[in-house]
Amino acid sequence: MKTKYIATRGVDEYRASITKWVNAEDSVLEIGCEWGTTTVLIAPFCKQVIGTDVSGACIERARQEHEGIRFEVLDAFDVRAAADLGPQFTKIFIDVSGLSGYRSLLDLISLLTMYSTILQPDAIIVKSGALKDFAIHCVAWPS
């Protein structure tokens, strides 16, 4: 099965996607969790969730504020380290602000491709208005 990519614009759409895309059997990885707010919203809908961020200070704060939820320091581009976090992730949420603009669209597509190839989740939900705009205007040529 191929990974589906779900592009959302802004935090409201990103969080609204939780009830549509996450179910009780899912193991979810959130990349770019900052202080864990969205990770906490994901938790009741799935079997397991791990929130990650590149900032050790953000992860420390998330751990202090949200006991009982796992948070780890992770560079989004270290896909192998993400794979080593444990479970087979069925859903991945990505909120990496530095990758939300048009200038970084190729980097974001590269990141999505790496995660889908190595971790093979059912779906990757990403907060990126630029990706959503791009996807809306894409039409796959029928083969």
C-alpha positions in Angstrom: 0.0 0.0 0.0 1.3 3.4 -0.9 1.6 6.2 1.7 -1.0 8.9 1.4 0.1 12.5 1.8 -2.4 14.9 3.5 -1.5 18.5 3.2 -3.0 20.9 5.7 -2.8 24.7 6.0 -2.4 26.1 9.5 -2.7 24.6 12.9 -6.5 24.4 12.8 -6.6 22.1 9.7 -3.6 20.1 11.0 -5.3 19.4 14.3 -8.7 18.8 12.6 -7.2 16.0 10.6 -6.6 13.9 13.7 -10.2 12.6 14.0 -10.3 11.8 10.3 -6.9 10.1 10.0 -6.0 8.5 13.4 -7.7 5.4 14.8 -7.3 3.2 17.9 -4.9 0.8 16.2 -2.4 3.5 15.0 1.1 4.1 16.3 1.7 7.8 15.5 4.9 9.8 15.2 4.7 13.6 15.4 7.7 15.5 14.0 8.0 19.1 15.2 5.9 18.8 18.3 7.4 21.8 20.0 5.8 21.7 23.5 3.5 18.7 22.7 0.1 20.4 22.3 -0.9 18.5 19.2 0.8 15.3 20.4 -1.6 15.4 23.5 -4.6 15.9 21.1 -3.5 12.8 19.1 -3.0 10.6 22.1 -6.6 9.7 22.9 -7.2 8.5 19.4 -4.4 6.0 19.0 -2.6 3.1 20.6 0.7 5.0 20.9 2.1 8.4 20.1 5.6 9.8 20.2 6.2 13.5 19.9 9.6 14.7 18.6 11.3 18.0 18.1 14.9 19.1 17.2 14.9 21.4 20.3 16.0 19.7 23.5 14.5 22.6 25.5 11.1 22.1 23.8 11.2 18.4 24.5 12.1 19.0 28.2 9.1 21.4 28.5 6.8 18.9 26.8 7.9 16.1 29.2 7.3 18.3 32.2 3.9 19.5 31.0 2.6 16.2 29.6 3.6 13.3 31.8 2.7 9.9 30.5 3.3 10.8 26.8 6.7 10.0 25.2 8.7 12.8 23.8 12.1 12.5 22.1 14.7 14.9 20.6 14.9 14.2 16.8 16.2 16.0 13.8 13.4 15.6 11.2 16.0 14.7 8.5 17.4 11.8 10.5 14.8 9.2 9.3 16.9 6.3 10.6 16.8 7.7 14.1 13.0 8.0 13.7 12.8 4.4 12.7 14.8 3.4 15.8 12.3 5.0 18.1 10.5 1.7 18.3 7.1 0.8 16.8 6.1 0.6 13.1 4.4 4.0 12.7 1.2 3.8 10.8 0.7 7.6 10.8 3.2 10.5 10.8 2.3 14.1 11.5 4.8 16.7 10.4 4.8 20.3 11.6 8.2 21.8 10.7 7.8 25.5 10.3 11.0 25.9 8.3 9.5 23.7 5.6 6.2 25.5 5.1 7.1 28.1 2.5 7.5 27.8 -1.3 11.3 28.0 -1.2 11.5 24.8 0.8 8.9 22.8 -1.0 11.5 20.5 -2.6 13.1 19.9 0.8 9.6 19.0 2.2 8.9 16.6 -0.7 12.3 15.0 -0.2 11.5 14.5 3.5 8.1 13.0 2.8 9.6 10.6 0.3 12.3 9.5 2.8 9.7 8.8 5.5 7.3 7.0 3.1 10.2 4.9 1.7 11.8 3.9 5.0 9.0 3.9 7.5 6.2 3.1 5.1 3.3 4.6 7.1 -0.3 4.5 5.8 -0.4 8.3 5.8 1.7 11.4 6.5 -0.2 14.5 7.6 1.8 17.6 7.0 1.2 21.2 7.9 2.3 23.2 4.9 0.2 25.7 3.0 2.7 25.7 0.2 2.3 21.9 -0.3 -1.4 22.2 -0.1 -1.5 24.9 -2.8 0.8 22.8 -5.0 -1.2 19.6 -4.5 -4.5 21.3 -5.3 -3.1 22.3 -8.7 -1.7 18.9 -9.5 -3.5 16.5 -11.8 -2.1 13.0 -12.4 -2.0 12.1 -16.0 -3.8 8.8 -16.4 -1.6 6.0 -17.7 
